[in-house]
Amino acid sequence: MAEVCDSADKQSGEDNVDAFGFLKKKDKGRSDIAEEVDAAHHSKGCTAAVSDPFRYKMDYPSIGTCVIINNKNFAKHTNMFTRNGTDVDASSALKTFSHLGYKTKVFTDQTVEQMLQLLLNVSKEDHSSRASFVCVLLSHGEEGQIYGTNGSVKIEKLTQPFKGNNCKSLVGKPKLFFIQACRGTALDDGANLETDSVDEQISERIPVEADFLYAYSTAPGYYSWRNTYNGSWFIQALCEMLERYSGKLELMQIMTRVNNKVALYFESSSNLPGFTGKKQIPCIVSMLTKDIYLPH
């Protein structure tokens, strides 16, 4: 049975969605109605990876860089409301990926142009001594796009600089994108669940799209929920599972546990009519070619 984790009282905050800002106050005298639809077994030792052709090499001098883009406030012309609770997500992600050993930086309220330039600059860095790259995107969104403070941009344009033909020093290394944003305006009503009591090659060619992981907070076409007090469901679950299972489980196993946590332990509680009792399931799109074990 699903657990309602977010009550409607002020202390625990309110659930909102990370999408279009078309919901407005119906009663100007009531401050309790949101003005937003910001539609809210241990593994083998590290030495095993050296001889395992199906496991990413992680024993580089550095595990890599983690860039967190935290967009909270938006220009008036975008009709996007303030993403209350996103600072909790940014803080949690910063803590978690820093614990994992990533050199982590948070960039707040970035325009589309700043986001593009920021990621382009990072892609041009020398990642030769780094095992991987991580990017966490926290913002409003719609299918295939995410918002800067002044408008939207295709997610593909943000990831393009890291493709194999553009960022040579990350070729063959995992590039992980965690995206907290809506992908549409559909609401998930949920459904009842009934349960019973090699040898290493010197040179090789790989697709430029290889070794990417896109972990979306929600399925295509759906809202993505964010609690104004505790942060988004997805980032809460992601950070918890990474902290608990890194060094013990492979990343895709961890992400399956993230899906399980979001699907079963969260249910919306909102002051907006028709927005209570809704569910959410993250969507993991993997082009990874090997297992990835993050350090504990």
Summary of the structure (lengths in Angstrom):
residues: 296
radius of gyration: 19.5
end to end distance: 31.0
largest distance: 70.2
contacts: 992
relative contact order: 0.22
helix: 24%
strand: 22%
